[in-house]
Amino acid sequence: MKSIQIGDLKIKVPVFQGGMGVAVSISGLASAVANQGGVGIISAVGIGMKYSVKGRFTSANNIKGFTTEIKKARELSPNGIIGANIMLAVSDFDELFKVALNNLDIIIVGAGLFLKKPETVTNDEFIYSKTKYIPKISSARAALLTFKTWDQKFNRIPDAVVIEGSKAGGHLGFKKDELLKETKTLFEIIKETREILIPFEQKYGHKIPIIAGGGIYSGNDIFEAVQSGADGVKMGTRFVTTYECDADIKFKMEYINSSASDVVVIDSPVGLPGRAINNDFLKSVTAGKKKPVKCLWKCLKTCDYKNVPYCIAEALFNAANGNMKDGFAFAGSNAYKATKIETVEEVFNQLKIQYAEAENTYRLKDNLVQAI
Ligand SMILES: Cc1cc2nc3c(=O)[nH]c(=O)nc-3n(C[C@H](O)[C@H](O)[C@H](O)COP(=O)(O)O)c2cc1C
């Protein structure tokens, strides 16, 4: 697999681990992936739940948790590339962004269009930062709007872009019917995005790396993504069933024990569709049963916490801690493919072998066509 250059940052293995909340990818997983030459991503959403006493989750705990996990990841992977995933939908986006800026190599921003400078940082800090900015979006149209806005407003553009297709886990940037029909494949969206980035690459004089996510599970998938114009990939689901993933073993076993029909699209209480592994908790909320919500602060901007059927942050955190009775596991459409728990190193080795095999098969076919 070819390395990627993002400004002065050289990523040896073009594999970004997807940020997974709540507390599924924090310092343990992020540092393990970074130590393999990939990009380890700490998920910022709800991270303070791990640092709250007696469930008193507040914004202050979130900042404390985020700062502590960044420090731990840096200690565990002093030379690795570590970033964070910060969702625009979180109420403390601006504060988390300030912590991430200059302490991390990369900030991935999803769950909304990243078109505004966070208020906690100055114009100069934002524009000239060493930390790389990567918006996560789901269409070429959204990429065009983002790059055009940055060009006009900041006279700079994002350092790379994550294109996430409809097969991903977690909250998704598609309408439910688009997801179920898969109206456009990830590879089609990548090809369209490659086209719209050309004028920006010409104006700024460098390549804009595209990172493909959503349903990438094997080295063969990585090869296909690269063939369609991606420079790297972002993988979440594949890393859940590793020893280093920060979630409890019961969370990981949900993946291993699942079959394809258990992976379902749900309506999340925050108004977005999401993909998860069906369980009794989800069945009971789908049947209309409400779970009591104790909310100390509205951690998600769009959450109507007085009326939601359950607190999604709490349900995801419960699951990450192995309490599947009071929560559920977000998962990508390939989650059922997991058969065992492996080390992150084993996953990387497999991906490299599978990628090389896919590349060889492609070359052989190509040579054959040329010979004919
Ligand atoms: C368990 C789980 C939790 C996730 N949590 C988040 C999250 O909090 N914020 C976010 O932007 N994306 C989240 N995602 C999406 C991942 O960052 C990544 O983009 C996605 O998993 C890629 O698709 P894949 O799972 O098919 O590899 C989550 C995915 C999973 C599987």
Ligand as a Chemical Component Dictionary entry (heavy atoms), coordinates in Angstrom:
data_LIG
# 
_chem_comp.id                   LIG 
_chem_comp.type                 NON-POLYMER 
_chem_comp.pdbx_formal_charge   0 
_chem_comp.three_letter_code    LIG 
# 
loop_
_chem_comp_atom.comp_id 
_chem_comp_atom.atom_id 
_chem_comp_atom.alt_atom_id 
_chem_comp_atom.type_symbol 
_chem_comp_atom.charge 
_chem_comp_atom.model_Cartn_x 
_chem_comp_atom.model_Cartn_y 
_chem_comp_atom.model_Cartn_z 
_chem_comp_atom.pdbx_ordinal 
LIG C1  C1  C 0 -19.039 1.422  16.969 1  
LIG C2  C2  C 0 -18.940 2.632  16.070 2  
LIG C3  C3  C 0 -19.040 3.894  16.622 3  
LIG C4  C4  C 0 -18.901 5.026  15.815 4  
LIG N1  N1  N 0 -18.963 6.256  16.390 5  
LIG C5  C5  C 0 -18.781 7.366  15.633 6  
LIG C6  C6  C 0 -18.794 8.654  16.238 7  
LIG O1  O1  O 0 -18.975 8.794  17.446 8  
LIG N2  N2  N 0 -18.640 9.735  15.431 9  
LIG C7  C7  C 0 -18.444 9.617  14.083 10 
LIG O2  O2  O 0 -18.300 10.639 13.398 11 
LIG N3  N3  N 0 -18.400 8.401  13.489 12 
LIG C8  C8  C 0 -18.562 7.279  14.225 13 
LIG N4  N4  N 0 -18.495 6.041  13.644 14 
LIG C9  C9  C 0 -18.103 5.944  12.222 15 
LIG C10 C10 C 0 -16.587 5.620  12.076 16 
LIG O3  O3  O 0 -15.800 6.696  12.478 17 
LIG C11 C11 C 0 -16.195 5.276  10.632 18 
LIG O4  O4  O 0 -16.353 6.406  9.828  19 
LIG C12 C12 C 0 -17.011 4.135  10.092 20 
LIG O5  O5  O 0 -17.005 3.125  11.056 21 
LIG C13 C13 C 0 -16.446 3.589  8.782  22 
LIG O6  O6  O 0 -17.241 2.524  8.326  23 
LIG P1  P1  P 0 -16.986 0.982  8.700  24 
LIG O7  O7  O 0 -17.426 0.829  10.093 25 
LIG O8  O8  O 0 -17.811 0.235  7.733  26 
LIG O9  O9  O 0 -15.513 0.730  8.560  27 
LIG C14 C14 C 0 -18.673 4.891  14.422 28 
LIG C15 C15 C 0 -18.613 3.607  13.863 29 
LIG C16 C16 C 0 -18.738 2.480  14.675 30 
LIG C17 C17 C 0 -18.641 1.127  14.039 31 
# 
loop_
_chem_comp_bond.comp_id 
_chem_comp_bond.atom_id_1 
_chem_comp_bond.atom_id_2 
_chem_comp_bond.value_order 
_chem_comp_bond.pdbx_ordinal 
LIG C1  C2  SING 1  
LIG C2  C3  SING 2  
LIG C2  C16 DOUB 3  
LIG C3  C4  DOUB 4  
LIG C4  N1  SING 5  
LIG C4  C14 SING 6  
LIG N1  C5  DOUB 7  
LIG C5  C6  SING 8  
LIG C5  C8  SING 9  
LIG C6  O1  DOUB 10 
LIG C6  N2  SING 11 
LIG N2  C7  SING 12 
LIG C7  O2  DOUB 13 
LIG C7  N3  SING 14 
LIG N3  C8  DOUB 15 
LIG C8  N4  SING 16 
LIG N4  C9  SING 17 
LIG N4  C14 SING 18 
LIG C9  C10 SING 19 
LIG C10 O3  SING 20 
LIG C10 C11 SING 21 
LIG C11 O4  SING 22 
LIG C11 C12 SING 23 
LIG C12 O5  SING 24 
LIG C12 C13 SING 25 
LIG C13 O6  SING 26 
LIG O6  P1  SING 27 
LIG P1  O7  DOUB 28 
LIG P1  O8  SING 29 
LIG P1  O9  SING 30 
LIG C14 C15 DOUB 31 
LIG C15 C16 SING 32 
LIG C16 C17 SING 33 
# 
